[in-house]
Amino acid sequence: MDLEEIALEASQLDEESRASLASRLLQSLSPPDHSVTDQEVFQRMKEAEEDPSVMIGHDEFVAGIRRRGN
């Protein structure tokens, strides 16, 4: 069975079963190789609200991610 067939089968499950499957799949992934605390997230949100110029656009974000991947 390929990924498309699995996705089609899964889409026919009821909502609770799809949520359970999604949770199980996410739990099976390796943890990210970085850590960001809730405190850091809240601090950055506060900074962005106080000074929107600290935000970056989507294109700049994607370019940064691609640079880190190389």
N, C-alpha and C positions, 0 to 999 in steps of 0.2 A: 504494500500500500504506500503510495507517495504522499507527500505533504498536502497536496490539493484534495486528495480523497479523504485524508484524515480531517482536514478543515471542514469539508462538506458534511461528513458524518457528525462532527462535533457541533456544527451549526444547527443540527436537527434536535439536539438535546434541549431540555427545558432550561430556563435561565439559571436555576440553582445548580444544576449539573454542570453547565458551561462555566459558571463562576468557580465551582469546585475544581474543575479540570484546569482552568487558568491558574488558580492558586497553586495547584500541585506542580504545574509546569514551571511557574516562577520560582517555587521553592527548590526545584531541581537544578536551577542555574547556579553557577559559581558566583560568589559574592564579588562586587566590584573591587577593583584594586585601589580604590581611594575611599576616604571617609570624610564626610561632611556632617558636622553636628547640627542639631536643630537650632542651637544658639547662633551658629554662624549663618544659617539660612535666614533667621529672623533679623539678625544684624544687617545683612545685605539687603533684605527687603526694606528695612527702615532707611538705610542709606539711599536706596532707589527712590523711595517716596519723598525724601528730603531734597534730593538732587538727581532728577531724571537723567542728567548728562552722564552719570556713571554707567548707564545701561548701554549695551551693545545691540546692534541689529542682528537679525537672523543670519544674514550672509556673513557677517564678521564672526559670529559664533561658529558656523559651519566651517569656515576657513581655519579657525583656531583649532577645532577638533581634528581637522585633516592634517594640520601641521604636527599636532601631537602624535598622530598615528604613524608618522614617518620616522 
